[in-house]
Amino acid sequence: MKRLPLLPLLITTLCLAASAQAAPAAGTTGADLDLRISYYSKVVTPEGVSREARYEETMLRRAGHVWTARVLPAGAEERHEHAAKPANKAAGRVAAEHKHFNHVVLPRHVALENGQPRVEFVDVRAKELIAIPPAEFGNVGFDGSWDHAYYLLDSARLKAMPLSARASTVAGARWREREDKGLFERVLWDDKRQIPLVIESGDKAATFFNRVDLTVQAGTSGELPWQRLKGYAQKEYSDFLD
C-alpha cells in the first residue's frame, strides 16, 4: 500500500535531506512537540507532464514515542468504508473475516524499545492495534529508522551538511544546504527544539522538487493517544494479508 503515488520520492527526499545538519548529540532527546507537517512533491516527466501531490499530517513527539496521523477530509473514512462494502451477505461474511487494512488512514505509533523501533497502527473505530513486524516495515512506509521517525531525518548524517549563507527568519534556526551533481538539499534546523522546520530537495534541472514544512503547535497535548489504548484488540499484520 502507498500513501500517495509520489510518496516513495518523498521518502527518498527525507533520506537525502537527512545527510545534513547540526545533528543531535548521541543520547540526547529533542523537546516534546506537537507538530503539523505539510508535504509537497512535484515531478515533471520526460513527456512534459507535471504531477503534484500535497498532504498533511499531525505528529506528537515524546521521549520514546512518535504518533503520526494523516489529516483527512471530512467523511473520508465513511467514503472509504462505503466503497469497500461487499455487494452481498456472503461476501460480507468473507469481508468480516478478512478486513481491508489501509495504513494510510490509520494513526501510526512508533515506540522505542530496547533501542529498536516498535510499530503499530491504531484503528480507533474497531478498537484494534495492528502490530507490524520488522520484515514488513517497508510495506507500510516505514524505513526502520528511529531517527527518521523522531527527527524526520538521519541525525548521524545531519552534521555533514554545511551551514548556508541563506538567512533564517526563525530565532535559533539555521539553514544548511549542499549541492552535488545537480542535486540539492536544504534543511532549516531548529537547534533548541531539535527538529527541522523545513526540508527541501530537488534537482537543478527542475524535474523534481520536494518540500516538508513543520509547524510547532502552541503547548503540548495532555493525555497522549497511546495512553488511551487499554482494551484494544491485538492484531497482527499477517491477519490482513491475502
N, C-alpha and C positions, 0 to 999 in steps of 0.2 A: 504494500500500500504506500502511496505517496501523498505528502501533504499538498503539494502543488506540482505541476509539471516542471517548474523551474527550480524546485527545492534542491535537487542534487547540486545545482550550480551554486545555490546559496551556501550549502554545506561546504563546498569547496572553497567558497569565499571566506567563510569563517576560519577554516583551517589555514588558508593563506594569510589572512589578517592576523592569525594567531602568531605568525612568525615575527611578531612585532614588539615590543614595548616594555616600559618600566615594569617588569614582571613582579608579581607579588613574591616576597621573600619566602623561602621554604618554611612551611609550618605556620605561616600567617593566615588569618581569616579575614575576609572583607567584611564590611559593615552589613548589618541586617538591612535588607532593602525590599521595598515593594516597587515593582517596575512595570511600565508599559513599554512594549517593544514593537516597533514598526519595521516591517521588512519590505524592501522594494528590489525588484530584479528586472533587468531589460536585456534582451538578446536580439541582435539583428542577424538574420540568417543570410547565407550566401545568395539567396534569391531576393534579398532586399526587404524581407518581411520582418517587422518589429513585433516582438512579443514581450508584454509587460505583465508582471504579477505583483500584487500588493496584499499583505495581510498583517494582522496584529495579534499579539499575544500578551497576556499578563504573566508576571513572574514574581514569586515570593522567594527570597533568598535568606536562609538562616544557616547557622553553623550546622553542617552535616545534612542539610536538606535544600532541595530546589523543587519548587512546584510551578509548573507552567500550564497555561490553559489558552487555547485558541479563542479569540474574540469572534463570536459567531453572530450572524444577523438574526433578528427576532424570528422565532418559529423554525429555525434551521433544523433542529433535532426532530421536530414533528414532521417536517417535509421529508427528511431522510427516512424516518420510520415508515411513512406512508408509501414511499417509493419502493421500500423493501418488503412491504406487506404481501404475503402469499395470496394467490387468487382463490384458493380453495382450502377446505379444512384439513385435508390430507397433507397438503403442502405446509399448512400451518403447524401441524404436529411435527413435521420434519424440521421446520424452522425453529420451533421451540427447543428441539434437541440440539440444533446446530445454529446458534445465533450468529449473525454477522458481527465482526469486530472491526470497527473503524477507529484506529488510534488517533486520527487527525482531530476528531471532535471530542475526545476524552482528555481530561486533565492528566498530566504526567507527573509522577512523583519520583524523583531520584534521591536516594539516601546513600550516604557514605558509611559503609560498614566494614570494619577491619581493613580500611584502606582501599576498598573496592566499591564501585557504584552498584546499588541495587535499584532496579527499575520496575515500576508498576504503573498501570493505568487504572483510573478510577471511574467506574460507571455509577454515577450518583443515582440515576433513575432506578437501575436494577440493584443497587447496593452491592456491587461486586468489585473486587480488586483483582486485576489481571496481572499476574507476575510474568515478567519477560526474562527468560534465561539468557545468559551472555551470548550464546550461539545465535540467538535471534535478534540481537540488538539492531543489526543493520536493517531488518525488515520493518522496524518501527521508527526509523530515522534517528537512531542514537548511535554515536560512533564509539561508545565505551569509555569516553574520556570524562572524568570528573571535572577537570579544568574547564572543558568546553561547556559543561552544564552550569558550573558555578560562576565562571568569569566570562563566558561566551567567547573565549579564545584560549589558546595554549600558552600558559604562563611561562613554560620552560623556554619557548621560542620568542616570547614577547619582547624581552630586553634586547634582542638583536636589531630591532628597528631603530634607526637614528632619530633624534629629535628633529623636528621640522621648524623652518622659519615661519610657517603658517601661524597666524595669530589665533589665539583662543579667546573667546568671549566668556568662558566659564572659569571662575577663580579656582585654582588648584588643578585644572585640567590642561594637559599639553598634547599637542599634535605630534605624532611620529609618523614617518612615512618612508617608503623606499620604492625604487623602480628597478626592474630588471627585465631585459629582453622584451621591452614593450608592455610589460605588465606592471601595474602599480597597486600599492596597498597603503591605506591611511587609517590611523586609529587616533581618536581623541580619547585619551585615557585620564580618568579621574583618580589621582594618586591617593587622595584621602579615603574615598569610598571603595577603591579597588574595583572599578568597573569601567568598561568602555562606554562612552556616551554616543560615539559614532564609529561605525566600521564601514569603510569603503574599499572596494577593489574593482578592477576592470582592466581593460587594455587601451593603449593609446590610439588604436585604430577604431575605437568606439563600437566594437562588435558585441561587447557585453559590459554591463555595469551592475554592481550590487551595492546596496546601502542598507545598513541597520542603524536605526535611531532608538536610543534608550532614554526614557523619561522617568526620573525618580519621582515617585508619588509622595506627597506630604504625609509624614507619620508612617507608622507600620501597623499591620493588622494585629488584632488582639489574639483571639483563638485562631489557631492555624488549621488549615483544611485537613492535614494528615493526622491531626489530633481528634478528628470527628469521624473516624472510620470504624469505631467499635461496632461489632455485629455484622460487618460486611462479609459476604461470602467470598472465600478464597478460590480463584480460578487460575488455571494455567493457560499460557498462550496456546499450547497444543490442543486445548479444548475447542478452539475456534478454527482449526485447520481442517481442510477438506480431506 
